[in-house]
């Protein structure tokens, strides 16, 4: 499953994302990973959530990002959800958002992992086929 929280910068997407991750960690039987562009929200996350600061790994394009996600999936077979904050930045995909989301959907189905994405875009800025993934539009 892909779940997108969409809205322009400063609209409160990260707050919604943090609330979801901290609620989900109490009910999941698996593990949860939170990817971000920095560790600014480290103390707002449950200590049971694995925080990964993506820029430390020098991701420069969308395909590298997909490979990075595949590597995370390969090392943790109990992975239940991956939360992606600052998605456009960490995925290096400002021009090809649909491409990355389609690749994440394939990984989600294949490995039974949900992706919850915070994207600094209005819902209208996403392609029509991506609208089905938007659960929150701020």
Steps between C-alpha positions, in 0.01 A plus 500: 500500500611851421361780716583860406467802726505791256525873554731795453793565731393614847150351490560242776578182305785395729280538806242267344774255398654494850159445655436205265837336562468527876147356490601218266798390709262411784292266282748341259654157544781590262755777480464856377761716328485880472705665224570872522738765367642567850465381860301805614198286600699225671361579846141514372520139380448197719831333581361187333506673160820477294597847372713519186643835387506446124743777392775318691487240219548744207186411305518705178217366285172313517646163397761517776219573744300197385812286539550644849142405593554151357809465719299595809234245406759227446651534846178496705241232422275622784466848351140619514513867396741757367422865567657748259520863614619771259438250220594721204836579660599156627382318187667750263184486289360849453458442124385138508282453809263261323788276393628460857153445645428232239827323591414524871157349425669199337729457803204542734306221334798268462626532859173584680632832632301823523650836406371819662630804314509869586529699175524877465253510214135589478281208398429682174874503421505120495401311189140380485601137558683598822186656658384156619796487740431836670341445842564848641511822296598807697 
